[in-house]
Amino acid sequence: MALDLKLLSDSNGQVSYRDVHRQLYNKHKLPKGFNEQDVIAILNELSGQDYAAWWAENVEAPMNLDFDALLNQVGLERVYPEDAKQIASLDVSTSMEKGLLKLDHVRRGGASWQAGLTAGDLIVAIDGRRISTDLATTLSAYSAGDKVSVSFFRRDRLQQVTLTLGQTYDKDAKVQPVPAPTPEQQALFKAWMGVELSD
C-alpha cells in the first residue's frame, strides 16, 4: 500500500504497483529471476525518480509504517465506535506455546518494542503473577501508562523488564472517508481504487 500510494502520488496517478508487476512479468519471465536491484530499476524507470533511498528506508530497514497517515492521503480515516473503551496493551500479537504466551509480533515503537521484547519471547508473568492465557483479562487490571514488570523466557533464559503499557480499544476501528476530503485526496483515492471516494 505504501509503495502503491507513493508511485501514484509521484506520477500524478499515472503509475501504480500494478505497473511494477507488469514490468517484472515482461522483463523477468520464468525461468529468469529478479533481485531487488531489478525492482528498484523498474521503480526508477516507471516513476522517473530515484527509489533507492525509499527502498533502503522501507524495505531494507524495519518499516515504521504510519497507517493513519497513509489512509489520510486517500481521504480515509480509522474511527473507533463511540462506545469503545480504552484498554491497556502490550502492543503485541500472541499465541500459546507449551502453556506459555508467545509473542508472535511486536509492534514497532510500541510498549513491548521500547522495553526490548521481541517476537519469540515467552511471557511468564506480569508483576510477579502468572499470566492468563487470555492476555486481555490479565491486562484488564491495569490502565494505559501503568508501569509493569514482565518476566519472560528468551532462548530458555528467564529475564525481566519493566515497561509502560500502551493503549488500545476493546472494539475494532472502521475505516471511513474523512469529513470534506480535499480534491487531492479524492483524486488519489480514485487513482488507487478506480472509483470515486464516497460517504
Salt bridges, closest charged atoms under 4 A:
ASP10 OD2 - LYS6 NZ 3.00
ASP19 OD1 - ARG22 NH1 2.67
GLU45 OE1 - LYS27 NZ 2.67
ASP68 OD1 - ARG78 NE 2.83
ASP83 OD2 - LYS171 NZ 2.49
ASP91 OD2 - ARG107 NH2 3.28
GLU97 OE1 - LYS102 NZ 3.33
ASP121 OD2 - ARG154 NH2 2.76
GLU196 OE2 - LYS190 NZ 2.92
